[in-house]
């Protein structure tokens, strides 16, 4: 899941667009602040002050700014996509996906932990100890991204089942155990100093 921080004073519009994103795009989650989890995309509706505030904090998430008055947006240097309202949903979703690609291919999109660098867009992980590059599947990348997002706590198997596999009917917690075991073997090579994922209290936690 990729996080969207959606700022809007129009709750009805915000709720409707959020529902459309969940329905037609998938793979996105919404957060209410950047205090606990860093956003992958900053989506701001009409609020120039919020745009200035978050970029003054050096929040580097790609930014989509929605406005019905583009003439009032004097500085577009911090905006990746300026979308004029009203807009077609298909166009907006294309811009949203493009914004996510910007993040995944940026240095901010590379996740670094325990001398590893995960590059989601390239679907690989680099062991910075020896510069070994290992190709990953899309699901392996999704698991590591999810564990990284919640690295400060243990992630249960059912949580992974819900948020990474989205309750696929052919997936069980045993499937998840096997998947993570194979990922470990693929990357760690039985090197204890290069542990990738820890098993803690029946769940998993990224070693950082």
Secondary structure, DSSP 8 states (H G I E B T S, - for coil): -EEEEEE-S-HHHHHHHHHHHHHHT-SEEEES-SSSS--SEEEEES-HHHHHHHHHTT--SEEEEEES-GGG----TT-SEEEESS--HHHHHHHHHHHHHHHHTSGGGEEEETTEEEEGGGTEEEETTTTEEEE--HHHHHHHHHHHHTTTS-EEHHHHHHHTSTT-TT--HHHHHHHHHHHHHHHHTT-GGG--EEEETTEEEE--
